[in-house]
Amino acid sequence: MEFIFVYGTLRKAIAGGCHDVLARHSDYVADGYLQGTLYEVNGYPAAIESANPHDKVYGEVYKMADSCLVLPALDAYEECTPDYPEPHEYSRKQRTISLCGGGRVNAWVYIFNHQVTHLTRIASGDYLNY
């Protein structure tokens, strides 16, 4: 059983890009958060990890019915496949996600792969409230 954590345009309230792949091949589990910080790139968000436990990036956790189908589609959407030039904007990594109702899961998440010094930080950590 594999999980994925989405925090931006793949969330159900926005339902952009490849959200239909999540909806068809995954089950929503719960809202949750990653220990990290969130930034505005250019109409979409970027999360990086943080050592500060007060820094949170909010999103949704999904249980994938078929990760072999879901992950390649999302990798292409996030442009982190061999078809795209390196360095990729995102790296897919497994990280611990805290569930808002309690508990934790190890889930795939797309972590921003570039410097954020020139980007605007989303202080709430929630792209839906930005």
PAZAPA-4460 file (N, C-alpha, C; in steps of 0.05 Angstrom, whole numbers, plus 32768, in hexadecimal, padded with zeros to 4 digits):
% residues 130
    n_x    n_y    n_z   ca_x   ca_y   ca_z    c_x    c_y    c_z   seq   type   mol
   8011   7FE9   8000   8000   8000   8000   8012   8019   8000     1      M     A
   800E   802A   7FEC   801E   8042   7FEA   800C   805B   7FEB     2      E     A
   8017   8070   7FF7   8008   8089   7FFB   8017   80A0   7FEB     3      F     A
   8007   80B4   7FE4   8012   80CC   7FD9   8006   80E4   7FE7     4      I     A
   8017   80F9   7FEC   800E   8111   7FF8   8010   8127   7FE3     5      F     A
   7FF9   8136   7FDF   7FF8   814B   7FCC   7FF1   8165   7FDA     6      V     A
   7FFD   817B   7FD3   7FFA   8194   7FE1   7FF3   81AC   7FD0     7      Y     A
   7FF0   81A8   7FB6   7FEB   81BE   7FA4   7FD5   81B9   7F90     8      G     A
   7FDC   81BB   7F77   7FC8   81B9   7F61   7FBB   819D   7F5F     9      T     A
   7FC5   8189   7F6D   7FBA   816F   7F6C   7FA5   816A   7F82    10      L     A
   7FA2   817E   7F94   7F8D   817B   7FA9   7F71   817D   7F9D    11      R     A
   7F5E   8170   7FAA   7F43   816E   7F9F   7F35   8189   7F9C    12      K     A
   7F3B   819D   7FAC   7F2E   81B7   7FAA   7F37   81C5   7F90    13      A     A
   7F4F   81BF   7F87   7F59   81CC   7F6E   7F55   81B9   7F57    14      I     A
   7F5A   819F   7F5B   7F55   818A   7F48   7F61   8190   7F2C    15      A     A
   7F7A   819B   7F2D   7F87   81A1   7F14   7F98   818A   7F0A    16      G     A
   7FA3   818E   7EF2   7FB7   817B   7EE8   7FAE   815E   7EE8    17      G     A
   7FBC   814E   7EF8   7FB7   8131   7EF9   7FA6   8129   7F11    18      C     A
   7F96   813B   7F1C   7F86   8133   7F33   7F73   811C   7F2B    19      H     A
   7F6A   811C   7F12   7F59   8106   7F09   7F66   80EB   7F0C    20      D     A
   7F80   80E9   7F09   7F8E   80D0   7F0D   7F8C   80C7   7F2A    21      V     A
   7F8F   80DA   7F3D   7F8C   80D4   7F59   7F70   80CB   7F5F    22      L     A
   7F5C   80DA   7F54   7F40   80D4   7F59   7F38   80B8   7F4F    23      A     A
   7F43   80B0   7F38   7F3C   8096   7F2D   7F4C   807F   7F39    24      R     A
   7F64   8083   7F42   7F76   806D   7F4A   7F80   806F   7F66    25      H     A
   7F74   8080   7F76   7F7C   8083   7F92   7F64   808A   7FA3    26      S     A
   7F67   8085   7FBD   7F52   808C   7FD0   7F5D   80A1   7FE3    27      D     A
   7F4D   80B6   7FE6   7F54   80CB   7FF9   7F54   80BF   8015    28      Y     A
   7F69   80C5   8024   7F6C   80BA   8040   7F65   80CF   8054    29      V     A
   7F74   80E6   8053   7F70   80FB   8067   7F80   8114   805E    30      A     A
   7F7A   812A   806A   7F8B   8141   8068   7FA3   813C   807A    31      D     A
   7FB9   8149   8073   7FD1   8145   8083   7FE5   815B   807E    32      G     A
   7FFD   8157   8089   8012   816B   8085   802D   815F   8085    33      Y     A
   803F   816C   8077   805B   8166   8075   806A   817B   8085    34      L     A
   807F   8173   8094   8090   8186   80A1   80A0   8194   808C    35      Q     A
   8098   81AC   8085   80A6   81BB   806F   809B   81D7   806C    36      G     A
   80A4   81E4   8058   809B   81FF   8051   8091   81FF   8034    37      T     A
   807F   8212   802F   8071   8213   8015   8077   822E   8008    38      L     A
   807A   822D   7FEE   8081   8245   7FDE   8070   8246   7FC5    39      Y     A
   806B   825F   7FBB   805E   8264   7FA2   8073   8265   7F8C    40      E     A
   806F   8255   7F77   8082   8255   7F61   8078   8267   7F4B    41      V     A
   8064   825E   7F3D   8059   826E   7F27   803D   8263   7F21    42      N     A
   802C   8267   7F34   8011   825C   7F32   800E   823F   7F3C    43      G     A
   8023   8236   7F4A   8022   821C   7F57   8036   821C   7F6E    44      Y     A
   8032   820A   7F82   8042   820A   7F9A   805B   81F7   7F98    45      P     A
   806D   81FD   7FAA   8085   81EC   7FAD   808A   81E8   7FCB    46      A     A
   808E   81CF   7FD3   8093   81C9   7FEF   80B1   81C0   7FF2    47      A     A
   80BD   81C9   8007   80D7   81C0   800F   80D6   81B6   802B    48      I     A
   80E8   81A4   8033   80E8   819A   804E   80F4   81AF   8061    49      E     A
   80ED   81AD   807A   80F6   81BF   808F   80FD   81AF   80A8    50      S     A
   8112   81B9   80B6   8119   81AD   80D0   8108   81B7   80E6    51      A     A
   80F9   81CD   80E1   80E8   81D9   80F6   80CD   81CB   80F7    52      N     A
   80C7   81BE   810E   80AD   81B0   8111   8094   81C1   810F    53      P     A
   8098   81DB   8111   8081   81EE   810E   807A   81F4   80F1    54      H     A
   808C   81ED   80DF   8088   81F2   80C2   8077   81DB   80B7    55      D     A
   8061   81E1   80AB   804F   81CC   80A1   8045   81D4   8085    56      K     A
   8044   81BF   8074   8038   81C2   8059   8020   81AF   805A    57      V     A
   8008   81BB   8055   7FEF   81AD   8057   7FE7   81A2   803C    58      Y     A
   7FDA   818A   803D   7FD1   817E   8024   7FBF   8166   802A    59      G     A
   7FBE   8154   8017   7FAD   813C   8018   7FBD   8123   8014    60      E     A
   7FB5   810E   8022   7FC2   80F4   801F   7FAF   80E2   8010    61      V     A
   7FBA   80D4   7FFC   7FAA   80C0   7FED   7FB8   80A5   7FEE    62      Y     A
   7FA8   8090   7FEF   7FB3   8075   7FED   7FAF   806C   7FD0    63      K     A
   7FC5   8066   7FC4   7FC5   805E   7FA7   7FBD   8041   7FA4    64      M     A
   7FA9   803D   7F93   7FA1   8021   7F8C   7FB5   8014   7F7A    65      A     A
   7FC2   8025   7F69   7FD6   801A   7F56   7FEC   802F   7F53    66      D     A
   8000   802E   7F64   8015   8042   7F63   8025   8041   7F49    67      S     A
   8025   8029   7F3C   8034   8027   7F22   8026   8036   7F0C    68      C     A
   800C   803D   7F10   7FFE   804D   7EFC   7FFE   806B   7F05    69      L     A
   7FFA   8070   7F1F   7FF7   808B   7F29   8012   809A   7F28    70      V     A
   8027   808E   7F33   8040   809C   7F36   804D   80A5   7F1B    71      L     A
   804D   8094   7F07   8058   809E   7EED   8048   80B5   7EE2    72      P     A
   802E   80B5   7EE5   801D   80CB   7EDB   8023   80E5   7EEA    73      A     A
   8026   80E3   7F05   802C   80FA   7F15   8049   8104   7F10    74      L     A
   805B   80F1   7F0C   8077   80F9   7F06   8078   8109   7EEC    75      D     A
   8069   8101   7ED9   8068   8110   7EBF   805B   812B   7EC4    76      A     A
   8046   812D   7ED4   8039   8146   7EDA   804C   8159   7EE8    77      Y     A
   805C   814E   7EFA   806F   815E   7F0A   808A   8162   7EFB    78      E     A
   808B   8157   7EE3   80A3   815A   7ED2   80BC   814F   7EDE    79      E     A
   80BA   8138   7EEB   80D2   812C   7EF7   80D7   8110   7EED    80      C     A
   80D4   810E   7ED2   80DB   80F5   7EC5   80F3   80FA   7EB3    81      T     A
   80FF   80E4   7EA8   8116   80E8   7E96   810F   80F8   7E7D    82      P     A
   80F6   80FC   7E77   80EE   810C   7E60   80F3   812A   7E64    83      D     A
   80F8   8132   7E7C   80FC   814F   7E82   8119   8154   7E8A    84      Y     A
   8123   816C   7E83   813F   8172   7E89   8145   8173   7EA7    85      P     A
   815D   816B   7EAF   8165   816D   7ECA   8173   8188   7ECF    86      E     A
   8173   8192   7EE7   8166   8187   7EFE   8148   818B   7EFE    87      P     A
   8139   8177   7F06   811C   8179   7F06   8114   818D   7F1C    88      H     A
   80FC   8199   7F17   80F2   81AC   7F2A   80EA   819E   7F45    89      E     A
   80E1   8186   7F43   80D8   8176   7F5A   80E6   815B   7F5B    90      Y     A
   80E9   8151   7F73   80F2   8135   7F78   80DC   8127   7F88    91      S     A
   80D5   8110   7F7F   80C1   8100   7F8E   80CF   80F0   7FA4    92      R     A
   80C7   80F5   7FBD   80D4   80E8   7FD4   80BF   80DD   7FE7    93      K     A
   80C7   80C8   7FF5   80B5   80BE   800A   80BB   80CD   8024    94      Q     A
   80A6   80D8   8031   80A9   80E7   8049   8093   80E0   805C    95      R     A
   8097   80E5   8076   8082   80E1   808A   806E   80F8   8089    96      T     A
   8055   80F1   8086   803F   8105   8086   802E   8100   809F    97      I     A
   802A   8116   80AD   8018   8115   80C5   7FFC   8119   80BB    98      S     A
   7FE9   8108   80C4   7FCD   810A   80BD   7FC0   811D   80D1    99      L     A
   7FAE   812E   80C7   7FA1   8142   80D8   7F90   8135   80ED   100      C     A
   7F85   811D   80E8   7F75   810F   80FC   7F85   80FD   810F   101      G     A
   7FA0   80FE   810C   7FB1   80ED   811C   7FBE   80D7   810C   102      G     A
   7FD5   80D0   8113   7FE4   80BB   8105   7FF6   80C6   80F0   103      G     A
   8006   80B5   80E5   8019   80BC   80D0   801A   80A7   80BB   104      R     A
   8022   80AF   80A3   8027   809C   808D   8040   80A4   807F   105      V     A
   804D   8091   8073   8064   8096   8061   8058   8099   8045   106      N     A
   805C   80B0   8039   804F   80B5   801F   8063   80C2   800C   107      A     A
   805E   80BE   7FF2   806D   80CC   7FDD   8064   80E9   7FDE   108      W     A
   8077   80FB   7FD9   8071   8118   7FD7   8085   8124   7FC4   109      V     A
   807D   8139   7FB5   808E   8147   7FA3   809B   815E   7FB1   110      Y     A
   80B5   815D   7FB5   80C5   8171   7FC3   80D2   8183   7FAE   111      I     A
   80D1   819D   7FB2   80DD   81B0   7F9F   80FB   81AD   7FA0   112      F     A
   8107   81AE   7F88   8123   81A7   7F84   8135   81BF   7F7E   113      N     A
   812B   81D7   7F83   813B   81EF   7F7C   813C   8202   7F94   114      H     A
   814B   8217   7F92   814D   822C   7FA6   8132   823A   7FA9   115      Q     A
   812B   8242   7FC1   8112   8250   7FC6   8116   826D   7FCE   116      V     A
   812E   8277   7FCF   8134   8292   7FD9   8126   82A7   7FC9   117      T     A
   8120   82A3   7FAF   8112   82B7   7F9F   80F4   82B3   7F9F   118      H     A
   80EA   829E   7FAD   80CD   8298   7FAD   80BF   82A4   7FC5   119      L     A
   80A5   82A8   7FC2   8094   82B2   7FD9   808B   829A   7FE9   120      T     A
   8090   829C   8003   8088   8287   8016   806A   8289   801B   121      R     A
   805C   8273   801B   8040   8271   8023   8040   826B   8040   122      I     A
   803C   827F   8051   803F   827D   806E   802C   8269   807B   123      A     A
   8014   8266   8070   8000   8254   807C   8008   8237   8077   124      S     A
   8018   8232   8062   801F   8216   805B   8009   8208   804C   125      G     A
   7FF3   8217   8046   7FDC   820B   8038   7FD7   821A   801E   126      D     A
   7FDC   820D   8008   7FD9   821A   7FEE   7FBC   8222   7FE8   127      Y     A
   7FA9   8214   7FF4   7F8D   821A   7FF0   7F85   8235   7FFD   128      L     A
   7F94   823D   8011   7F8F   8257   801F   7FA0   826E   8014   129      N     A
   7FAF   8268   7FFF   7FC1   827D   7FF5   7FB4   828D   7FDF   130      Y     A
***
